[in-house]
């Protein structure tokens, strides 16, 4: 960052031909501790401080004497060019602390003072930067789809974002400053495991983590709306149960069955067909149906009646039934097939 971004541009200057009396009045009126001394062309030649004036008076200099010889010359002071850059404010602060210099003049290319960097300038800039960072973090906390609470070492809530308000059905004024035990008596801050909390019809999954910094001690609580997750979990369990039932039904069927998608690939088979083909289901699933059932071309050429196939050396009756409305099987709305097979010497049963 350029120093011009944080420097104080209200530069006060004097010339070496002005008197000590004028300097005292100048310092008193402007309430300054440092003044830049310039020549007739405004070029920096030194710095005059209150300490310099006190030393001059103690050495017997009169009030009407010139300040020439009282100030610190330019070759003994530290100054920066106007285009001096630091990586960040922290680097400027580090430099000021290590150099033990309260004020550093900034000069332009001609050598004229255009500003000064002081510890006060850096502190004010730090405060502005921290305020901007706080605003950014607060804006993120407001829109993040996760509940976030901060709790101090006295168990009082210090931060509550919008999503937390929605989950707890409370306003931030009803949460911030209150004891966590009043808001969420169920939660155990010392627990490292997710904890389930119920608020009305909402199921909340909450986790807590300790925070221990130099000046901050407490906990951060992160909350998620688990209602939708639980609903999806129930649906998945229901689907698994249906799948298990379907597999049981298919595996008890006398006929061999193949379910084929709209790309002509096998997606499901039963135990009877595995025994007929002498192949495991894992070997069959994913294969092109035409490699197993020779007369099967593609879904666009569904056989109306039946065919006699030779499968694993056995004459087999093969019939086809189209499937509709099953995207995961039939490939997004086109029709798929169930191929039903049975021995030619046995009665054939069509599956619908």
N, C-alpha and C positions, 0 to 999 in steps of 0.2 A: 504494500500500500504506500502511496505517496504521502509525504509529511504534510503537504498542502491540505490534505483531507482532514487533518486534526489540529493544525496549528492555529494560534490566535493571531489574527491579522491586525489587531489594534496596537501597532508598533509606536512607541514613544521614543523620540530621539532628542539629543542635545549636541551642541558643538563644543569643541575644546576651549573656545574663547568665552564661554559663559562662566559666570562666577559660582562659587560654592553656595552663596546666598540664594541665587536663582535656582540652583539644583535642589536645595532643601525645600524651597517653596514649591518647586515642580513635583518633587516626590510626595510632599504633603497633600497637594491638591489632587494629584492623580492616584494617590494611595498605592504607589508602586514600591517595589523593592529593588528593581533593576531598570536601568535606562540604557539604551544604545547610544554610543557616542559616534557621530559621523563628521566627515570633513565638509568643506563648503559645497562639494558636489553630491553630498548625501551618501558617500561610500563609508561603510562600516570601518571604524578604526579602533574601537574598543567597547568595553562595557563598564558602566559606573553603577556601583551598588551602595546601599546605605552604609554598609560596613566600610567601604572606601571613604565615604564622607566623614564617618566617625574617626577613622584612623588619621585623616588629614587634619581635622580639628585638634585631635590629641597631640599631633606633631607640631602644633603651633601655627598652622595655616590660618589666614584671616578669612572672614566671610566674603570679602570682596576679591579674594584671589581667584584666579582662573582654575577651572577643574583640570586643566592640563597637568599631567603628572599624577593625578589622583586615581584615574580609572585604570582598568586592566587592559593592556594593549591587545590588539587583534591576534598577534602571534602567540599569545599565551592563553587564548580561550578556544573553546570547541564550538564550531558552527557547522551547519549543513547547507549544501546547495539546495536550491528550490526543488530540483528533480530527484532528491534523495529518496530511495525506496527501502521499505522494510517489508518482510513477508507478511506480518500481521501486527495487531496491537500488542500482543504478548511480547513480541521481539522489541518493540519500542519501550515497553514498560521495563523489560529486562535491562535494556541499555541504560535507561535513566537510573535504575536502582544501582547498577554496577558502577556507573560513572560518578554517582553522587552529585550530579548537576541538576539543579532545580529548573533552570531555564536555559534553552539552547536556541540561539538566533538562527533564522533561516534567511539566506541571502540569494538574490537572483544572479544572473550571469554577469551583471555589471558590478556586483559586489555590494549592492544596496540591500539593507534589511527589509524583508517583506512580511515577516512574521516571527513568531516564537513558539517553540514547543515546550510546554511546562508539564509538571506532574499533574496539575489540575486538568489540563487539556486531555491528557491520556485517561485520567479517571472518568471524566465526563464522556469521552468516546467509548470507554469500556461499558459504562452504564447504558449508553444508547444501544450498543451492540447487544448487551444482555437483554435489554427490553425488546429489541427486534427478534432475538432468538426465542424469548418467552412467548411473544405473539405468534411466531411460527409454530412452536410446539403446542401452544394452546389451540391454534387453528386445526392442527392435525388431530389433537385429542378430541375435538368437537365432532369431526367427521369420520374418525376411524370406527369401523363396525365391530368394536370390541369394548366391553365395559372396563374402565380403568379407575381404580380408587387408590389414593395414596394415604397412608396412615402413619402418623408420627409416633415417637416413642411413648407418648402419653395415651396412645390408642385412639386419638382423635383423627377424623377424616379431614384431610387438607386439600385433596383434589377429587373431583367427581365429574366425569365427562358426560356428554349428552346421552350416550348409549347406556351408561350406568343408570341414569335417571329413568330411561325407558324400561330397563330390565327390572328395576326395583319399584317402579311406579311411584317415584318420589321426585320432588324438585331438588335442585342442588342446595338450596337454602335449608332444606330439611335434612341434608346429609353432611355438608361441610361444617366443621366445628363441633359435630356431635360425636359421641363415643361410638365406636364401631359395634360394640355389644348391643347398642340400642337399634342399630340399623340392620345388622346381620348377626344375630346371636348364635346362629348355627356354625359359623365359620371358625376354624381353628387355625390361627396364624402360624403356629409352629409346625403344622403339617405340610409336608412336601408333596403330598398326593392331591390330585384333583378332588374337589368336594362338590357334591350335588346339593343344590338349594332350590326350593320351590317358592315361587311368588305368584299367587293366584293361579292362572293356567300356564304360567311360564316355568320351564325347567331350566335352571342356571347351573353351568359348570364353572367353578371358580378355583383358581390357583393363587397361592400367595408366595412371595419371595422377599426375604429380608433385604433391606438397603442399609449399608453402613459406610458413610462417607465421613470426611473430617468433621463437618458441622451438621450432618443430617443422619438421623437414625430412625428407622421405622420399617414399614412394609409397603410393597406394591401388590395390589390385588387385581388380577386380570379375570374378567368374567365373559363367558360365551353363552349365547342362547342355544341351549341344547334341545329345545322343543322339536325343531325340525329334524335334527339329527336322530332323535329318538323315534320320530315318526318314520323316517327312512329306514332305520334299523328294524322296526316292526315289519315294514313292507318287505325288506330283504329276507327276514325270517319266514314271512308268509310265502314268498317266492321259493325259498329253499324247501319249505314243506311241500308245496305243490310239485316242485321238481322231483322230490323224493317219492311222492305219490305216483307221479307220472312214470318214473323209472320202474317202480314196483309193478304198475299195471302193464307196462310194455314188456317187462321181463317175464311176466307170467302168461303172456299171450303165446298161443301155440304157433302162430305164423311168425316168420321172420320179418322184421320191419326195418326200413331205412327211411330217414327223413332227409330230404335233399333241398338245398336252397336254390335261389334263382340263378346261381352261377353253375349249377349242376354238381355241387360238391356235397358230400355226405356230412351232416351235422349231428345226427343222432342215429343210434342203432340199438337193437335189443339183443338179449342173450341167445334167442333162437336163431337169429341170423348169424351171430358169431359162431355158433355150433355148426350151422349149415355151411358157412364159408371157410370154417376152420381158421378164422382170423380173430384177433382181439379187437375190441371196439377202438382202442387207441390207434391201431393200424388202419382201420377203416375211415375214421373221422378225418375229414379234410381231403380225402381222395375224390377224384372225379368219379361220379356214379357210373359213367360209361365204362370205366376200367373194371367194375365189379359186375354190373348188369349190362351185358353186351348190347341189347337192343335199345338201351336208354340213350337218346341223342342229347336232348336239351329240354329245358322247361317249355320251350315254344312248341315242342312236338310231343305233347302228352298222348300216350296211348289210350285209346278209348276202351278197348276190351282187355285182353290179356295176351301174354306171350309165354312161350315155353323156352326156358333158359337152361343151360347146362352150367350149374354152379358147383364147383368142387367135385365134378364127376357125377352129380345128381341132376336128374331132370326136374325142373322146378317151374311152377306156375307163378308168373309175375304180373301183378296188376298195379295201376297207378291211380292215385287219388290226389287232385289238386288241393293245396292249402291256400286260404285267403285270409287277409287281416292279421298276419303274424310276421311283422317286419324282420324280427330277429331270425326267423327261419326262412321266410320267402324273399328276403332281400328288399325291403323298403317298399312294399306294396304290390310288387308283381307276385304272381302265383308260384308257390313251390309245390313239392310233391311228397306224398308218402308212397313208398313202394312196398307192396305187400307180396311176400313170397311164400310158397308152400310146395310140398312135394307133389309131383304130377299124379302119383298113385293115391293121393289123399284128396279129400274134399277141400276146395279152395274157399276161403272166407275173405271177402273184400272189407277193408277197414274204412270207415267213413268218419 
